[in-house]
Amino acid sequence: MTREECKALLDGFNKTTACYHHLVLTVGGSADSQNLRQELQKTRQKAQELAVSTCARLTAVLRDRGLAADERAEFERLWVAFSGCLDLLEADMRRALELGAAFPLHAPRRPLVRTGVAGASSGVAARALSTRSLRLEAEGDFDVADLRELEREVLQVGEMIDNMEMKVNVPRWTVQARQAAGAELLSTVNAGPSSVVSVEERGGGCDPRKALAAILFGAVLLAAVALAVCVAKLS
């Protein structure tokens, strides 16, 4: 039951981190807005909550000296996957901090998308776009406060990574995978037998007729190139 709980927590943490990574890529772009910054804040906080829960479960299990060898190997694989995902979260949080500082919402900035419209209409559009709602005016310093909070959270995640390495010593290069290399090529998730292509079928011998046709095509192509060069020299 503990292993299944750890797998479920790790799966949720992995998906949340992937969602956060996708959101970070849009900071500073044409889709950047206060709603995006708020969604980033909620997503990273959810990811950190899952990280704390997953770390606590895995740490408690791996520090148990009475754990069986096969069970320990399985939990060590989960630990390595979790630590790698946590490193990615820290990197994305640092990237979000840099992009948020480079593209503040509360200050005027150069438009990232140029439509090519010029003249009087562009001035009217600029005045319309500069109008803010009362709610946004009230929360004008949201991104500034969020950046301060994000900076503290980046340090907290870094401390969590350091504490993990001190409490549980699981070198990543000592953990072995359960499947052989290329095993994912032999089967497809939720796919019928007709859609599965085996490695043996892919690595089969070449058809002699196709090889002969390719050789003949190459010879004809070389002859055509030589003829064109001769014609060019005569002219």
C-alpha positions in Angstrom: 0.0 0.0 0.0 2.9 2.4 0.8 4.5 1.8 -2.6 1.2 2.4 -4.4 0.7 5.7 -2.4 4.2 6.8 -3.3 3.7 6.0 -6.9 0.4 8.0 -6.9 2.1 11.0 -5.2 5.0 10.8 -7.6 2.7 10.6 -10.6 0.7 13.7 -9.4 3.9 15.6 -8.7 5.3 14.7 -12.2 2.1 15.9 -14.0 2.0 19.1 -11.9 5.6 19.9 -12.7 5.0 19.3 -16.4 2.1 21.7 -16.3 4.2 24.3 -14.5 6.9 23.9 -17.1 4.4 24.5 -19.9 3.1 27.7 -18.2 6.6 29.1 -17.6 7.3 29.0 -21.3 4.5 31.5 -21.9 5.8 34.2 -19.5 6.8 37.3 -21.5 4.9 36.3 -24.6 1.7 37.6 -26.1 -0.4 35.4 -23.8 1.3 36.7 -20.6 -1.2 38.3 -18.2 -2.0 38.5 -14.5 -4.2 35.5 -14.9 -1.2 33.5 -16.1 0.9 34.7 -13.2 -1.8 33.7 -10.7 -2.0 30.3 -12.4 1.7 29.9 -12.1 1.6 30.7 -8.4 -1.1 28.1 -7.8 0.6 25.4 -9.8 4.0 25.8 -8.2 2.5 25.8 -4.7 0.6 22.6 -5.6 3.8 21.1 -6.9 5.7 22.0 -3.7 2.9 20.5 -1.5 3.2 17.2 -3.5 7.0 17.4 -3.3 6.9 17.7 0.5 4.4 14.8 0.8 6.3 12.5 -1.6 9.7 13.3 0.1 8.3 12.5 3.5 6.9 9.2 2.4 10.0 8.0 0.5 12.4 9.2 3.2 10.5 7.3 5.9 10.5 4.1 3.9 14.1 4.2 2.7 15.5 4.9 6.2 13.8 1.7 7.4 16.7 -0.8 7.7 14.3 -3.7 7.9 13.1 -3.1 4.3 13.5 -6.1 2.0 16.0 -5.9 -0.8 13.5 -6.0 -3.7 11.3 -3.5 -2.0 14.3 -1.2 -1.4 15.3 -1.4 -5.0 11.8 -0.4 -6.1 11.7 2.6 -3.7 15.1 3.7 -4.8 13.9 3.9 -8.3 11.0 6.0 -7.2 13.5 8.2 -5.2 15.7 8.8 -8.2 12.6 9.7 -10.4 11.4 12.0 -7.7 14.8 13.8 -7.2 15.1 14.3 -11.0 11.6 15.8 -11.2 12.4 18.1 -8.2 15.5 19.3 -10.0 13.4 20.2 -13.0 10.9 22.1 -10.8 13.7 24.1 -9.2 15.1 25.0 -12.7 11.7 26.1 -13.9 11.1 28.2 -10.8 14.4 29.9 -11.4 13.5 30.5 -15.1 10.1 31.9 -14.0 11.9 34.2 -11.6 14.2 35.6 -14.3 11.4 36.0 -16.9 9.1 37.6 -14.3 11.7 40.2 -13.5 12.5 40.8 -17.1 8.8 41.3 -18.1 7.0 43.0 -15.2 3.2 43.4 -15.5 3.1 46.7 -13.5 5.4 48.7 -15.8 5.0 49.7 -19.4 6.9 47.4 -21.7 7.7 47.0 -25.4 5.0 45.0 -27.2 6.2 41.5 -28.1 3.9 41.2 -31.1 3.9 43.8 -33.9 0.8 43.8 -36.1 2.1 46.4 -38.6 -0.8 48.8 -38.1 0.2 52.4 -38.2 -1.6 55.8 -38.2 -4.4 57.3 -36.1 -6.0 53.9 -35.5 -2.9 52.6 -33.7 -3.1 55.5 -31.2 -6.8 54.7 -30.4 -5.9 51.0 -30.0 -3.0 51.9 -27.7 -5.3 54.0 -25.5 -7.8 51.2 -25.4 -5.3 48.6 -24.4 -3.8 50.8 -21.7 -7.1 51.0 -19.9 -7.2 48.7 -16.9 -10.0 47.4 -14.8 -10.5 48.4 -11.2 -9.6 44.8 -10.2 -6.3 44.9 -12.0 -5.5 48.4 -10.6 -6.2 47.1 -7.1 -3.8 44.2 -7.7 -1.2 46.2 -9.6 1.6 45.0 -7.3 0.7 41.3 -7.5 3.6 40.3 -9.7 6.1 42.2 -7.5 4.9 40.4 -4.3 4.8 37.1 -6.2 8.4 37.5 -7.3 9.5 38.0 -3.7 7.6 34.9 -2.7 8.9 33.0 -5.6 12.5 33.9 -4.7 11.9 32.5 -1.2 10.3 29.3 -2.5 13.3 28.7 -4.8 15.6 28.8 -1.8 13.2 26.4 0.0 13.3 23.9 -2.8 17.1 24.1 -2.9 17.2 23.4 0.8 14.8 20.4 0.3 17.1 18.9 -2.3 20.1 19.3 0.1 18.3 17.8 3.0 17.2 14.8 0.8 20.8 14.1 -0.1 21.8 14.2 3.6 19.0 12.0 4.9 19.0 9.4 2.1 22.1 8.5 0.1 20.9 6.9 -3.1 23.4 7.6 -6.0 21.5 7.8 -9.2 24.1 5.7 -11.1 23.6 2.7 -8.8 19.8 2.4 -9.6 19.1 -0.1 -12.3 16.0 0.1 -14.6 13.5 -2.7 -14.5 13.2 -2.9 -18.3 15.9 -3.6 -20.9 17.0 -0.8 -23.2 14.5 -0.4 -26.1 11.8 -2.4 -24.3 9.3 0.4 -25.0 9.6 -0.3 -28.7 8.2 -3.8 -28.3 4.8 -2.7 -27.1 2.4 0.3 -27.3 0.1 1.4 -24.5 -3.6 0.6 -25.3 -2.7 -0.4 -28.9 -4.0 -3.4 -30.8 -1.8 -6.2 -32.1 -2.0 -4.8 -35.7 -0.4 -1.4 -34.6 2.6 -3.0 -32.9 5.7 -3.2 -35.0 8.4 -5.5 -33.6 12.1 -4.8 -33.7 12.7 -8.0 -35.7 10.3 -6.8 -38.4 12.1 -3.4 -38.5 15.5 -5.0 -38.6 14.8 -7.5 -41.3 16.9 -8.0 -44.4 16.7 -5.7 -47.4 14.5 -6.7 -50.4 16.9 -7.6 -53.3 14.5 -6.2 -55.9 14.3 -2.9 -54.1 18.1 -2.8 -53.8 18.5 -3.4 -57.5 15.9 -0.7 -58.4 17.8 1.8 -56.1 21.1 1.0 -57.9 19.6 1.4 -61.3 18.0 4.7 -60.3 21.3 5.9 -59.0 23.1 5.0 -62.2 20.5 6.8 -64.3 20.8 9.9 -62.1 24.6 10.0 -62.4 24.3 9.6 -66.2 21.8 12.5 -66.4 24.1 14.7 -64.3 27.1 13.9 -66.5 25.1 14.6 -69.7 24.0 18.0 -68.3 27.6 18.9 -67.5 28.7 18.0 -71.0 26.0 20.1 -72.6 26.9 23.0 -70.4 30.6 22.8 -71.5 29.7 22.6 -75.2 27.4 25.6 -75.0 
